[in-house]
Amino acid sequence: VQLQASGGGLVQAGASVRLSCKASGPMVSRLAMAWFRQGLGQEREFVAGVSRGGGNTHHADSVKGRFTISKDNAKNTVYLQMNSVKLEDMAVYYCAARATILTASLSTAPQDYAYWGQGTLVTVSS
């Protein structure tokens, strides 16, 4: 499984940006996916996750109400819509995926994800 993330860049505080992550390879139809982020000098943290079927989502408290994760199974792509971006959202964002037979399962633990994208940097200006 390969994950290709895109959409990062420079965004002004209060503005919006959308990240995309396209999965390819075997088992793409069995992937639950998530976004994690890692700020400078910080540990990688869970941002949002979506189940294999797309019907179950979970967002970290720090982004709840501002970020939305969604999954387009026809395109094998997961999105992270980031609204009202804050300075503290500046980080490298990583797309992650795990193969599962459970359509509603998702996890917030990075160790549960076997596949990782290359990361995309979101820089927030004041």
TIRO-2110 file (N, C-alpha, C; in Angstrom, 1 decimal):
// TIRO-2110
0.8, -1.2, 0.0, N, 1, A
0.0, 0.0, 0.0, CA, 1, A
0.9, 1.2, 0.0, C, 1, A
0.6, 2.2, -0.9, N, 2, A
1.3, 3.4, -0.9, CA, 2, A
0.3, 4.6, -0.7, C, 2, A
0.8, 5.6, 0.1, N, 3, A
-0.1, 6.7, 0.4, CA, 3, A
0.6, 8.0, -0.1, C, 3, A
-0.1, 8.8, -0.9, N, 4, A
0.5, 10.0, -1.4, CA, 4, A
-0.4, 11.2, -0.9, C, 4, A
0.3, 11.9, 0.0, N, 5, A
-0.4, 13.1, 0.6, CA, 5, A
-0.1, 14.4, -0.2, C, 5, A
-1.1, 15.3, -0.2, N, 6, A
-0.9, 16.6, -0.9, CA, 6, A
-1.8, 17.6, -0.2, C, 6, A
-1.5, 18.9, -0.6, N, 7, A
-2.4, 19.9, -0.1, CA, 7, A
-1.8, 20.8, 0.9, C, 7, A
-0.7, 20.5, 1.5, N, 8, A
-0.1, 21.4, 2.5, CA, 8, A
0.5, 22.7, 1.8, C, 8, A
0.9, 23.6, 2.7, N, 9, A
1.5, 24.8, 2.2, CA, 9, A
1.3, 25.9, 3.2, C, 9, A
1.4, 27.1, 2.8, N, 10, A
1.3, 28.3, 3.7, CA, 10, A
-0.2, 28.7, 3.7, C, 10, A
-0.7, 28.8, 4.9, N, 11, A
-2.1, 29.3, 5.1, CA, 11, A
-2.1, 30.3, 6.2, C, 11, A
-2.9, 31.3, 6.0, N, 12, A
-3.1, 32.3, 7.1, CA, 12, A
-4.0, 31.9, 8.2, C, 12, A
-3.7, 32.3, 9.4, N, 13, A
-4.5, 31.9, 10.5, CA, 13, A
-5.9, 32.4, 10.3, C, 13, A
-6.8, 31.5, 10.6, N, 14, A
-8.3, 31.8, 10.3, CA, 14, A
-8.8, 31.3, 9.0, C, 14, A
-7.9, 30.9, 8.1, N, 15, A
-8.2, 30.5, 6.8, CA, 15, A
-8.4, 29.0, 6.8, C, 15, A
-8.7, 28.4, 5.5, N, 16, A
-8.9, 27.0, 5.4, CA, 16, A
-8.0, 26.4, 4.4, C, 16, A
-7.8, 25.1, 4.6, N, 17, A
-6.9, 24.3, 3.6, CA, 17, A
-7.4, 22.9, 3.7, C, 17, A
-7.3, 22.2, 2.6, N, 18, A
-7.7, 20.8, 2.5, CA, 18, A
-6.5, 19.9, 2.1, C, 18, A
-6.3, 18.9, 2.9, N, 19, A
-5.3, 17.9, 2.6, CA, 19, A
-5.9, 16.7, 2.0, C, 19, A
-5.2, 16.1, 1.1, N, 20, A
-5.7, 14.9, 0.4, CA, 20, A
-4.7, 13.8, 0.6, C, 20, A
-5.1, 12.5, 0.6, N, 21, A
-4.2, 11.4, 0.7, CA, 21, A
-4.8, 10.3, -0.2, C, 21, A
-4.1, 9.9, -1.2, N, 22, A
-4.6, 8.9, -2.1, CA, 22, A
-3.9, 7.6, -1.8, C, 22, A
-4.6, 6.5, -1.7, N, 23, A
-4.0, 5.2, -1.4, CA, 23, A
-4.0, 4.4, -2.7, C, 23, A
-3.0, 3.6, -2.9, N, 24, A
-2.9, 2.7, -4.0, CA, 24, A
-2.2, 1.4, -3.6, C, 24, A
-2.4, 0.4, -4.4, N, 25, A
-1.9, -0.9, -4.2, CA, 25, A
-2.9, -1.9, -3.7, C, 25, A
-2.5, -3.0, -3.2, N, 26, A
-3.5, -4.0, -2.7, CA, 26, A
-4.1, -3.6, -1.5, C, 26, A
-5.2, -4.2, -1.2, N, 27, A
-6.0, -4.0, 0.0, CA, 27, A
-6.6, -2.6, 0.2, C, 27, A
-6.6, -1.7, -0.8, N, 28, A
-7.1, -0.4, -0.6, CA, 28, A
-8.5, -0.4, -0.2, C, 28, A
-9.3, -1.4, -0.6, N, 29, A
-10.7, -1.5, -0.2, CA, 29, A
-10.9, -1.8, 1.3, C, 29, A
-9.8, -2.2, 2.0, N, 30, A
-9.9, -2.7, 3.3, CA, 30, A
-9.2, -1.7, 4.3, C, 30, A
-9.0, -0.4, 3.9, N, 31, A
-8.2, 0.5, 4.7, CA, 31, A
-9.0, 1.4, 5.5, C, 31, A
-8.8, 1.4, 6.8, N, 32, A
-9.2, 2.5, 7.7, CA, 32, A
-8.0, 3.5, 7.6, C, 32, A
-8.3, 4.8, 7.7, N, 33, A
-7.3, 5.8, 7.5, CA, 33, A
-7.4, 6.9, 8.5, C, 33, A
-6.3, 7.6, 8.6, N, 34, A
-6.2, 8.7, 9.7, CA, 34, A
-5.2, 9.7, 9.3, C, 34, A
-5.3, 10.8, 9.9, N, 35, A
-4.3, 11.9, 9.8, CA, 35, A
-3.6, 12.1, 11.2, C, 35, A
-2.3, 12.2, 11.2, N, 36, A
-1.6, 12.5, 12.4, CA, 36, A
-0.8, 13.7, 12.0, C, 36, A
-0.2, 14.4, 13.1, N, 37, A
0.6, 15.5, 12.8, CA, 37, A
1.8, 15.6, 13.8, C, 37, A
2.8, 16.2, 13.4, N, 38, A
4.0, 16.4, 14.3, CA, 38, A
4.5, 17.8, 14.1, C, 38, A
4.4, 18.5, 15.2, N, 39, A
5.0, 19.9, 15.2, CA, 39, A
6.5, 19.8, 15.6, C, 39, A
7.2, 20.9, 15.4, N, 40, A
8.6, 21.0, 15.6, CA, 40, A
8.9, 20.7, 17.1, C, 40, A
9.7, 19.7, 17.3, N, 41, A
10.0, 19.3, 18.7, CA, 41, A
8.9, 18.6, 19.5, C, 41, A
7.9, 18.2, 18.8, N, 42, A
6.7, 17.6, 19.4, CA, 42, A
6.6, 16.1, 19.0, C, 42, A
5.9, 15.4, 19.7, N, 43, A
5.6, 14.0, 19.4, CA, 43, A
4.4, 14.0, 18.3, C, 43, A
4.4, 12.9, 17.6, N, 44, A
3.3, 12.7, 16.6, CA, 44, A
2.0, 12.5, 17.4, C, 44, A
1.0, 13.2, 16.9, N, 45, A
-0.3, 13.1, 17.6, CA, 45, A
-1.4, 12.8, 16.6, C, 45, A
-2.4, 12.2, 17.1, N, 46, A
-3.6, 11.8, 16.3, CA, 46, A
-4.4, 13.1, 16.0, C, 46, A
-4.9, 13.3, 14.8, N, 47, A
-5.7, 14.4, 14.4, CA, 47, A
-7.1, 13.9, 14.2, C, 47, A
-7.3, 13.0, 13.3, N, 48, A
-8.6, 12.5, 12.9, CA, 48, A
-8.5, 11.2, 12.2, C, 48, A
-9.5, 10.3, 12.4, N, 49, A
-9.5, 9.0, 11.7, CA, 49, A
-10.9, 8.7, 11.1, C, 49, A
-10.9, 7.8, 10.2, N, 50, A
-12.1, 7.4, 9.5, CA, 50, A
-12.1, 5.9, 9.3, C, 50, A
-13.2, 5.3, 9.5, N, 51, A
-13.2, 3.8, 9.3, CA, 51, A
-13.1, 3.4, 7.9, C, 51, A
-13.0, 2.1, 7.7, N, 52, A
-12.8, 1.6, 6.3, CA, 52, A
-14.1, 1.9, 5.5, C, 52, A
-15.2, 1.8, 6.0, N, 53, A
-16.4, 2.1, 5.3, CA, 53, A
-16.7, 3.6, 5.1, C, 53, A
-16.0, 4.4, 5.9, N, 54, A
-16.2, 5.9, 5.8, CA, 54, A
-17.3, 6.4, 6.7, C, 54, A
-18.1, 5.5, 7.4, N, 55, A
-19.2, 6.0, 8.2, CA, 55, A
-18.9, 6.3, 9.6, C, 55, A
-17.7, 6.0, 10.1, N, 56, A
-17.3, 6.3, 11.5, CA, 56, A
-16.1, 7.1, 11.5, C, 56, A
-16.2, 8.3, 12.1, N, 57, A
-15.1, 9.2, 12.2, CA, 57, A
-14.8, 9.6, 13.6, C, 57, A
-13.6, 10.1, 13.9, N, 58, A
-13.3, 10.5, 15.2, CA, 58, A
-12.2, 11.7, 15.0, C, 58, A
-12.4, 12.7, 15.8, N, 59, A
-11.5, 13.9, 15.7, CA, 59, A
-10.9, 14.2, 17.1, C, 59, A
-9.7, 14.6, 17.1, N, 60, A
-9.1, 15.0, 18.4, CA, 60, A
-9.8, 16.2, 18.9, C, 60, A
-9.8, 16.3, 20.2, N, 61, A
-10.5, 17.5, 20.8, CA, 61, A
-9.9, 18.8, 20.3, C, 61, A
-8.7, 18.8, 20.1, N, 62, A
-8.0, 20.1, 19.7, CA, 62, A
-8.5, 20.6, 18.3, C, 62, A
-9.1, 19.7, 17.5, N, 63, A
-9.5, 20.1, 16.1, CA, 63, A
-11.0, 19.9, 15.9, C, 63, A
-11.7, 19.4, 16.9, N, 64, A
-13.1, 19.1, 16.8, CA, 64, A
-13.8, 20.4, 16.5, C, 64, A
-14.7, 20.4, 15.5, N, 65, A
-15.5, 21.6, 15.2, CA, 65, A
-14.8, 22.4, 14.1, C, 65, A
-13.5, 22.2, 13.9, N, 66, A
-12.7, 22.9, 12.9, CA, 66, A
-12.3, 22.1, 11.7, C, 66, A
-11.8, 20.9, 12.0, N, 67, A
-11.3, 19.9, 11.0, CA, 67, A
-12.4, 18.9, 10.8, C, 67, A
-12.4, 18.4, 9.5, N, 68, A
-13.3, 17.3, 9.2, CA, 68, A
-12.6, 16.3, 8.3, C, 68, A
-12.6, 15.0, 8.7, N, 69, A
-12.0, 14.0, 7.9, CA, 69, A
-13.2, 13.3, 7.1, C, 69, A
-12.9, 13.0, 5.8, N, 70, A
-13.8, 12.3, 5.0, CA, 70, A
-13.1, 11.3, 4.1, C, 70, A
-13.8, 10.3, 3.6, N, 71, A
-13.2, 9.3, 2.8, CA, 71, A
-14.1, 9.1, 1.5, C, 71, A
-13.4, 9.1, 0.4, N, 72, A
-14.1, 8.8, -0.9, CA, 72, A
-13.6, 7.4, -1.3, C, 72, A
-14.3, 6.4, -1.1, N, 73, A
-13.9, 5.0, -1.4, CA, 73, A
-13.7, 4.8, -2.9, C, 73, A
-14.5, 5.5, -3.7, N, 74, A
-14.4, 5.3, -5.1, CA, 74, A
-13.1, 5.8, -5.6, C, 74, A
-12.5, 6.8, -5.0, N, 75, A
-11.3, 7.4, -5.4, CA, 75, A
-10.1, 6.9, -4.5, C, 75, A
-10.4, 6.1, -3.5, N, 76, A
-9.4, 5.6, -2.6, CA, 76, A
-8.6, 6.8, -1.9, C, 76, A
-9.4, 7.8, -1.6, N, 77, A
-8.8, 9.0, -1.1, CA, 77, A
-9.4, 9.5, 0.2, C, 77, A
-8.6, 9.9, 1.1, N, 78, A
-9.1, 10.5, 2.4, CA, 78, A
-8.7, 12.0, 2.4, C, 78, A
-9.6, 12.8, 2.9, N, 79, A
-9.4, 14.2, 3.0, CA, 79, A
-9.4, 14.7, 4.4, C, 79, A
-8.7, 15.8, 4.6, N, 80, A
-8.8, 16.5, 5.9, CA, 80, A
-9.1, 18.0, 5.6, C, 80, A
-10.3, 18.4, 5.8, N, 81, A
-10.7, 19.8, 5.6, CA, 81, A
-10.4, 20.5, 6.9, C, 81, A
-9.5, 21.5, 6.8, N, 82, A
-9.1, 22.3, 7.9, CA, 82, A
-9.6, 23.7, 7.8, C, 82, A
-10.5, 24.0, 8.7, N, 83, A
-11.1, 25.4, 8.8, CA, 83, A
-10.6, 26.1, 10.0, C, 83, A
-10.7, 27.4, 10.0, N, 84, A
-10.3, 28.3, 11.1, CA, 84, A
-8.9, 27.8, 11.7, C, 84, A
-8.0, 27.7, 10.8, N, 85, A
-6.7, 27.2, 11.1, CA, 85, A
-6.0, 28.2, 12.2, C, 85, A
-5.3, 27.6, 13.1, N, 86, A
-4.7, 28.3, 14.2, CA, 86, A
-3.1, 28.1, 14.1, C, 86, A
-2.4, 29.0, 14.7, N, 87, A
-0.9, 28.9, 14.7, CA, 87, A
-0.5, 27.6, 15.2, C, 87, A
-1.2, 27.0, 16.2, N, 88, A
-0.8, 25.8, 16.8, CA, 88, A
-1.1, 24.6, 15.9, C, 88, A
-1.7, 24.8, 14.8, N, 89, A
-2.0, 23.7, 13.9, CA, 89, A
-0.8, 23.5, 12.9, C, 89, A
0.2, 24.4, 13.0, N, 90, A
1.3, 24.3, 12.1, CA, 90, A
2.1, 23.0, 12.4, C, 90, A
2.3, 22.1, 11.4, N, 91, A
3.0, 20.8, 11.7, CA, 91, A
3.1, 20.1, 10.3, C, 91, A
3.9, 19.0, 10.4, N, 92, A
3.9, 18.1, 9.3, CA, 92, A
2.7, 17.2, 9.5, C, 92, A
1.8, 17.0, 8.5, N, 93, A
0.7, 16.2, 8.6, CA, 93, A
0.9, 14.9, 7.8, C, 93, A
0.7, 13.8, 8.5, N, 94, A
0.9, 12.5, 7.9, CA, 94, A
-0.4, 11.7, 7.7, C, 94, A
-0.5, 11.1, 6.6, N, 95, A
-1.6, 10.2, 6.3, CA, 95, A
-1.2, 8.8, 6.7, C, 95, A
-2.1, 8.1, 7.3, N, 96, A
-1.8, 6.7, 7.7, CA, 96, A
-2.9, 5.8, 7.4, C, 96, A
-2.6, 4.5, 7.3, N, 97, A
-3.7, 3.6, 6.9, CA, 97, A
-3.4, 2.2, 7.6, C, 97, A
-4.5, 1.5, 7.8, N, 98, A
-4.4, 0.2, 8.4, CA, 98, A
-5.4, -0.7, 7.7, C, 98, A
-5.1, -1.9, 7.4, N, 99, A
-6.0, -2.8, 6.8, CA, 99, A
-6.8, -3.5, 7.8, C, 99, A
-8.1, -3.6, 7.6, N, 100, A
-9.0, -4.2, 8.6, CA, 100, A
-10.2, -4.8, 7.9, C, 100, A
-10.7, -5.9, 8.5, N, 101, A
-11.9, -6.5, 8.0, CA, 101, A
-13.2, -5.8, 8.6, C, 101, A
-13.0, -5.0, 9.6, N, 102, A
-14.1, -4.4, 10.3, CA, 102, A
-14.4, -3.0, 9.6, C, 102, A
-15.6, -2.9, 9.2, N, 103, A
-16.0, -1.7, 8.4, CA, 103, A
-16.1, -0.4, 9.3, C, 103, A
-16.3, -0.6, 10.6, N, 104, A
-16.5, 0.6, 11.4, CA, 104, A
-15.4, 0.9, 12.4, C, 104, A
-14.3, 0.1, 12.3, N, 105, A
-13.2, 0.2, 13.2, CA, 105, A
-12.3, 1.3, 12.9, C, 105, A
-11.8, 2.1, 13.9, N, 106, A
-10.8, 3.0, 13.7, CA, 106, A
-10.0, 3.1, 14.9, C, 106, A
-8.8, 3.7, 14.8, N, 107, A
-7.9, 3.7, 16.0, CA, 107, A
-7.2, 5.1, 16.0, C, 107, A
-6.9, 5.5, 17.2, N, 108, A
-6.2, 6.8, 17.4, CA, 108, A
-4.7, 6.5, 17.7, C, 108, A
-4.3, 5.3, 17.8, N, 109, A
-2.9, 4.9, 18.1, CA, 109, A
-2.0, 4.8, 16.9, C, 109, A
-0.9, 5.5, 16.8, N, 110, A
-0.1, 5.5, 15.6, CA, 110, A
0.5, 4.1, 15.4, C, 110, A
0.7, 3.3, 16.4, N, 111, A
1.3, 2.0, 16.3, CA, 111, A
0.4, 1.0, 15.6, C, 111, A
-0.9, 1.4, 15.5, N, 112, A
-1.9, 0.5, 14.9, CA, 112, A
-1.9, 0.6, 13.4, C, 112, A
-1.2, 1.6, 12.9, N, 113, A
-1.2, 1.9, 11.4, CA, 113, A
0.1, 1.4, 10.8, C, 113, A
0.0, 0.5, 9.8, N, 114, A
1.1, -0.1, 9.2, CA, 114, A
1.7, 0.7, 8.0, C, 114, A
0.8, 1.6, 7.4, N, 115, A
1.2, 2.3, 6.2, CA, 115, A
1.2, 3.8, 6.5, C, 115, A
2.2, 4.5, 6.0, N, 116, A
2.3, 6.0, 6.3, CA, 116, A
2.7, 6.7, 5.0, C, 116, A
2.1, 7.8, 4.8, N, 117, A
2.5, 8.7, 3.7, CA, 117, A
3.8, 9.5, 4.0, C, 117, A
4.2, 10.3, 3.1, N, 118, A
5.5, 11.0, 3.3, CA, 118, A
5.4, 12.3, 4.1, C, 118, A
4.2, 12.7, 4.4, N, 119, A
4.0, 13.9, 5.2, CA, 119, A
3.9, 15.2, 4.3, C, 119, A
3.0, 16.1, 4.7, N, 120, A
2.9, 17.3, 4.0, CA, 120, A
2.9, 18.5, 5.1, C, 120, A
3.7, 19.5, 4.8, N, 121, A
3.9, 20.6, 5.8, CA, 121, A
2.8, 21.6, 5.6, C, 121, A
2.2, 21.9, 6.8, N, 122, A
1.2, 23.0, 6.8, CA, 122, A
1.8, 24.1, 7.7, C, 122, A
2.1, 25.3, 7.1, N, 123, A
2.7, 26.4, 7.7, CA, 123, A
1.6, 27.5, 7.9, C, 123, A
1.4, 27.9, 9.2, N, 124, A
0.4, 28.9, 9.5, CA, 124, A
1.1, 30.3, 9.8, C, 124, A
0.6, 31.3, 9.1, N, 125, A
1.1, 32.6, 9.3, CA, 125, A
0.1, 33.5, 10.1, C, 125, A
0.6, 34.4, 10.9, N, 126, A
-0.4, 35.2, 11.7, CA, 126, A
-0.8, 36.4, 10.9, C, 126, A
END
